[in-house]
Amino acid sequence: MRTRSTARTVIAVLTGVLLAGGMVACGNSDTGGDSGSGGSDKLVLGFSQVGAESGWRTANTTSIKEAAGQAGIELKFDDAQQKQENQIKAIRNFIQQKVDVIAFSPVVESGWDTVLKEAKDAKIPVILTDRAVDSADKSLYKTFLGSDFVKEGRLAGEWLVEQKKAATGPVNIVELQGTTGSAPANDRKKGFGEAIAANPNLKIVASQSGDFTRAGGKQVMEQFLKANPKIDVLFAHNDDMGLGALEAITAAGKVPGKDITIITVDAVKDGMQALADGKFNFIAECSPLLGPQLMDLAKKVKAGEEVPPRIETEETTFTQETAKEALPNRKY
């Protein structure tokens, strides 16, 4: 009899465990827990990064990876190597893996509607980080987290207008644009152009993409210097292109920061050091440390909470003096 009693007890315990397990599984399914994590409660975030084209991008990736770990979020990370087709493929892979949330920093602004519609149909919320898309259908993504690129360009232009207000003759400007078709390239060009329109002496005599890379900045600046004997100002859409341009300017026998005024955007450590050393003259900040905010947003959209359609980061500008003050505590 003891054997039968023991068997009944074991069966009862097993039945209770199975029932409890079934209840937990149902609970996960109801809350969208059936994700790429195998049904666990851990939120799974699929993130497609533009690439590793600059110091800013590297800092951005580090921020996202560290913040995911601190927030207890499982991160599925993809490097698109600056190719839109790679990002589209990555997003489709995330959809197949049934991640909870998709976030990405778009290589370019256009051409996303089809794949974002696929994510929407799969009921997977999408967050845009750092760069926006130009889709007319705002329901394809939950929110945008990043900077006001037009403002960054405008701040750079306004500083130049103030510096050159006493100029009586033409001030020749060359512009190193970011990746063609990308939101920061389009918007920074727009903001800068609008600002310098206040002074008719300020003229952009050459403008070309350096693809946000140091190598691109150096190569294009070499071309600018050969084609334009008189260059007064360089506006680079990011620090890395500006740093590449420094090499070309120095090789041409000119003094960066004196013979040619240099304005950039980002404020990464290498750029800030160039500013502190007097090789750059002005930087409009664009913070890459979006990780903690992104993880907070991912949790909110997964939970079905309402979030603002656009969330902008707080940023500033730097001159040589303020760069020297900020450098010792700079995180990127």
C-alpha angles and dihedrals in degrees: 000000000000089000093052091046091051091049091051090050093051092048091050092050093048091048091052091049092050092048092049090048090051091052091051092049091051090049092053092049093051092052095045094259093142094100140134088287092077096256098308122140093246112113112241117213122191111204127185114196124202092234138266099288098135147016088258092057092048090052090047092053092048091050092051095047094047093045092050091055093047092048094049092243122146106232123205102194128196130184110211094193089224094298122124093207089059091053093049089051091049093050091051089050090052089052091051090049089052095230116183098236135011122209128176144164105228117232090213134007102243137058102047105108098094098051093040089053088054090054091048091050088051088052092239112141118227128213122195114215128196095340131054133216127228097228116142089212104081091180090075091079135030101221148338120238118192149063136324098247094184089056091050091054091045093051090051091050095046091053090052092048089054093047094049099039091113094051113121099185135046119301109208115214128189120197128210104203126203125239110327111258095013121130097240092050094048096043100041090051090050095048094046092048092050092051099048091049085082089074115048090198090069109089130175102220097176134016126178140152120261090180092237091284132120091230090051092047092052094047096048093043089054088056092047092052093050094048098041117048092188117049117163102171138025120201110191119188090222141015095250094060088046091052090051089049090054089066093052093046093050092046089053090058096252128126113240113225092022111044089030122028109223124207122180142168131234110044098223116165097265091049092047090050090052088050093048089050091053095247091111121042106199139006130193108209125239110179118218094190096103097130101099093046091047093053091049090051092047091056092048097049091044088055091050094248121153114251130185113268090234129027117185127199121234112249142164142195132255137215125184093273097048091044090058090052094048100042100080091060098035112135097197 
